[in-house]
Each structure stands twice: as C-alpha cells, then as structure tokens.
Amino acid sequence: MDRREFLGASMTAAALSFATPRILHAADAPKVRLGLIGCGGRGSWIIQLFAAHGGYEIVSAADYFKDRVDNVGDKFNLPAERRHTGLDAYKKLLDDKVDAIAVISPPYFHPTHAAAGIEAGVHVYLAKPIAVDVPGCKRVETLGKTATDKQKVFLVDFQTRVDPFYMECLKRLRAGAIGDLAFGEASYHGGRLNPQTKPDDSPEARLRNWVFDKKLSGDIITEQFIHALDVMSWIMDKPPVSATMTCGRVVRTDVGDASDNFAGVYRYPDDIGVTFSGRQFDAAGTKPDGIRNRMFGSQGVLETAYGGETLIRGKNFYRGGASPGIYKDGAVSNIAEFHRRITSGQYDNPTIAPSVRSNLITILGRTAAYERRTITWDDLLKMDEPILADLSGLKS
C-alpha cells in the first residue's frame, strides 16, 4: 500500500466486509470502460478493486513513469497503444473512448486531471486530497456543479464516510446523543513513509517521491492528515472560524521539503475548540497512534479510530464497533457506489461539497503554520494565488 503502509500493517486480513448485493452482482450491470490516471502505489492497488467489482472494464492506463504504466498494463493485458506516459499522458488516455477515469495521481495534478475528464464528458472518481491550494479547491467545487449539469458522476474517495459505525455515530450525534458540544480532539500519528527512489534534486526523483514535496502533495497536513480533519469537519458540520497552528521538519530531514509534524487548534463558532496534532516519523512505539477523533459533549463523548473502535460513551451509550478493514472496505464501497450512480443515472454528486470543505480546512491549518499567525476562514477564502510546482526537466 506504499505511502500508507503503517495503516495497512495494523489491519487484519480477516476484516469485516460491508459488501452489499449490488457489489456482488455488479457483473450483471453494464460494463463501465475505465481508465486509470496515476499508476503508483495506491493506483496500482485500487485498480484491482475496480476489476474485482465486476462492473468495470480496465481499458487504459496513464502515468509519467513507464515502469508504473507497464505494471498495470501487464496485469490487465493492455496493448501498447493504451499505455500512456509523460505529463500529458492523461490527455492521451481520454482519447481511448473511456466512460470514466480514476484519478490517483499526485494531488497537485488532481484539479487538472479531473477538469480534463469532466470537459471530455466522462465520469470521474477522484482520490483525496482534491487539491493543494484554495484555487484548486474552488475549481473542483465548480467542476462538481458542471458534472451534475452534464449528467456525469463525480465522486471523491473518503473511506470513513461510508463506514457503517462512523455513519451511525454521526447520525446519533446529530440527534443529540452527546448533548451540547464542548471541545474536541483530532490526531493523526504514524511512522515515517519510505521514499520510492533514492532522494535527490532531479525532476524524476522529486516526482517519484512526491509525497515528501510540499507543492506536489500539499504537505502532510493536506495529503495525509486530511483523514482526521475530514472526520472533525464531519462532526462539526460547518467550517471553522479560524486556525492557529505550528509545523516543523525536525526528524525526517533526508528527503523532500515537507514537514514531519503539525500541531494547533481550530476554533469553531460558539468558541468550540478542536485541537489537532499529527506526526509522520517513528516515535519509539508510543501509543495510541493512527487516525483518531474525540468530541466531548454535555451528555457524552464520541470516539472514533480509523481501523479501530468507533463508539459513543455516556448517557446515550452506543457500542458501535471496529472496522479493521476500513482502508479496503471503504474503497470497495465507493467503487460500488460510483458504478451504481453511473448505471442508474444519479448525478447529484454529494461527495464534492464536504470534500472541498475538508480540503480547505487542511489548507487553513497549513497556512496558519507557515505564516505563524492565526488565519480566519474568511481570510482563507480570499486567497487566490495558486501553488505552482517547478515541472521543468520533465517530459510532456
């Protein structure tokens, strides 16, 4: 699982399956001709789930690197003319008469690749984060509306939002299960990720190691920590008023320029504070780690753990349960929902708005950390300067 190995290692192979009958009988529905944009670790992993679903035909693959495209191409017997490389590989893929694309490229490219898909009139399955800057988030928001107008499905892949225990807990919280909200905690603590190639300053090495590059990944608060901050946003159901944050590059200094830790607080209306901390380096085995959220209320506490126990304590106790297979099961559910929406003609695209807000929340925290000052939500929405990565030296 490449850049999320530390999560995968903690999940048992005997994970519960939340597959529904529509997943099991997807082969009876029309085949969707699918092209994969981004054949790295997660791309080469998730395309196998699309194939296993039964409702997709894998017809084309695109990535900057030939070895990655060939890895996918060999698995699905793609002819040479449907294996595309270079920065413009996605354009060539869209000429292969695909019905849909799965965009699993580095986040810097997500708005561009998604826009090309919507403009070409195909359905789009987009990995998170959706963008690395405010203009990119706003562009994806507009693309969601355009997709609906053009009767196309545009789905963003967040695993937690389709997990039964998370969904039930959030339903109960909305109904008042923990009373008035007091304050919360969000955290994402994990070990360091391994470079994909020997770190150096060459364009190709930067691109292979994009997860460690601030501009290509959006830094770790956007690329990785979005999982915890998305749950925070889901709980609060509104944007924060402001963020005060710090970040550092202290332990992992041998690759890229991304931070290895963030810490701070998000302030919500009614002076509800949610603290956040995240690291991406080994921490001598300290526990607990992983992706966790807690929200304290006047009548109870909501606790969530990605891959672990999700429950409500207090007056309105709800036992909930564990989802050790959430990394895979969430993707399987989203892949099935993508197919169902395409084949049933359901184009309201409800995942776009919450994904945009969660992505902006990560950028709010990142900006506060970089500028060493409190940043308000209103300030953030006025920021219109895009992040521009240096792609010189890379072939088109």
C-alpha positions, -999 to +999 in steps of 0.1 A: +000+000+000+030+021-004+025+055+013+001+042+038+019+010+048+018+018+085-020+018+084-022-014+063+000-032+087-024-026+116-054-040+098-062-077+100-067-098+069-099-111+085-115-077+082-153-075+081-168-070+047-196-045+042-202-055+006-238-052-005-257-073-030-252-046-057-214-052-053-217-090-055-240-088-086-223-059-104-213-082-133-250-082-143-249-044-148-234-026-179-196-025-180-180+009-175-149+014-196-124+028-171-090+045-175-065+048-146-046+081-142-018+075-117-003+040-115+018+044-084+013+025-051-024+033-044-033+035-081-020+000-089-037-012-057-071+003-062-074-006-099-075-042-088-106-034-067-123-018-097-116-050-116-128-072-088-161-053-086-171-069-119-188-038-134-157-022-149-135-030-179-100-016-174-091-002-209-063+023-204-036+035-180-015+067-177+014+077-156+045+098-160+067+067-155+067+038-180+075+011-154+044+020-134+022+020-165+036-013-176+030-028-142-007-020-145-008-027-183+007-062-178-019-071-152-048-061-174-033-071-208-034-035-221-020-031-256+010-007-260-012+020-276-032+022-244-002+026-221+005+064-219+035+081-203+046+117-197+030+147-181+003+148-208-004+111-206-039+118-192-048+136-224-039+106-245-059+083-221-090+104-227-088+096-264-092+059-257-130+061-255-133+057-218-165+061-199-149+070-167-115+078-151-100+071-117-076+099-108-050+086-084-022+109-094-002+133-071-026+158-055-010+188-073-025+174-106-059+165-093-079+196-104-063+195-139-069+158-144-105+160-130-113+190-152-100+172-183-123+143-175-154+164-170-146+185-201-142+153-221-177+141-209-166+112-187-173+102-151-146+110-125-135+090-094-111+113-076-086+104-048-083+128-019-070+154-013-087+171-042-062+199-045-032+215-028-044+252-028-075+273-025-080+280-063-078+242-068-105+235-042-127+262-058-121+247-092-131+212-081-162+227-064-172+243-098-164+210-116-188+192-093-216+215-104-206+212-141-206+174-138-241+175-125-252+198-153-235+175-178-251+144-162-218+129-151-208+113-118-180+129-098-171+110-066-144+117-041-130+087-023-131+091+016-133+057+033-146+068+067-177+085+053-191+051+041-182+031+072-213+019+090-201+026+125-189+061+117-222+068+099-243+056+128-223+075+153-226+107+133-264+101+129-267+097+167-246+128+174-268+149+151-298+136+171-282+149+203-266+118+217-237+136+233-256+168+241-241+203+236-206+201+221-178+214+244-145+207+227-128+181+206-095+164+196-082+152+162-049+134+156-030+115+130+001+099+144+021+075+122+056+063+114+077+077+085+070+067+049+097+053+027+110+071-004+101+055-037+136+061-050+169+075-038+162+111-028+179+137-049+171+170-066+164+156-101+129+162-115+122+125-118+132+118-082+110+146-069+081+133-088+086+097-076+089+110-041+061+135-045+046+127-011+075+144+005+073+175-017+053+204-003+040+216-037+032+183-052+015+169-021+002+200-003+024+190+027+014+162+051-014+181+067-032+181+033-020+148+018-022+126+049-038+144+079-069+152+059-083+119+071-085+131+107-095+166+097-123+153+075-138+135+104-135+167+125-153+186+098-180+159+095-186+161+133-187+199+133-208+202+101-196+237+095-164+255+087-141+267+115-138+304+123-100+303+124-069+281+129-037+286+149-010+261+140+026+252+141+046+228+119+082+215+118+107+195+100+128+180+128+131+142+125+126+134+088+151+156+071+166+133+045+140+136+017+119+163+001+109+195+019+076+185+036+070+190+073+070+160+096+047+174+123+018+198+127+001+209+160-025+235+169-062+243+173-092+250+151-118+274+166-154+269+157-185+290+163-196+293+200-159+291+210-157+254+205-121+244+201-107+213+184-071+206+190-050+188+163-017+171+163+000+149+137+034+134+130+050+113+103+080+098+119+088+069+143+081+078+179+097+049+199+065+029+199+043+054+218+006+046+218-021+054+208-013+063+172-032+062+140-062+084+130-083+093+160-110+118+169-129+126+201-157+151+206-168+159+242-203+170+249-226+177+278-240+142+278-213+120+264-182+116+242-179+104+206-147+084+199-135+073+165-104+054+154-097+046+118-095+008+117-103+006+154-133+012+177-159+038+170-185+044+197-204+069+219-199+069+257-221+085+283-259+089+288-268+076+254-242+048+251-238+032+217-214+003+215-205+008+178-177-015+167-144-018+149-137-016+112-102-032+109-106-034+071-118+002+066-089+011+042-100-015+017-137-018+026-142+019+022-127+019-012-148-011-022-180+007-011-170+038-030-162+019-062-196+002-060-214+035-054-196+051-083-208+022-106-243+024-091-246+061-098-233+058-133-256+030-143-286+044-125-281+080-137-277+096-103-258+129-108-262+149-077-226+143-066-229+147-028-193+139-020-179+171-036-191+198-011-178+180+021-145+171+004-139+207-006-146+219+029-123+193+045-095+201+020-098+238+027-096+231+064-062+214+059-050+244+039-063+268+067-041+249+092-012+248+069-013+285+061-016+294+098+015+272+105+035+286+076+027+322+083+029+318+121-003+336+128-040+329+133-058+327+099-096+331+097-118+312+073-128+344+056-091+352+051-086+318+035-114+321+010-099+353-003-065+337-011-064+333-049-027+326-055-021+291-069+007+269-059+030+264-089+054+234-089+086+235-110+080+208-136+109+218-158+130+189-169+100+166-171+089+153-205+054+161-217 
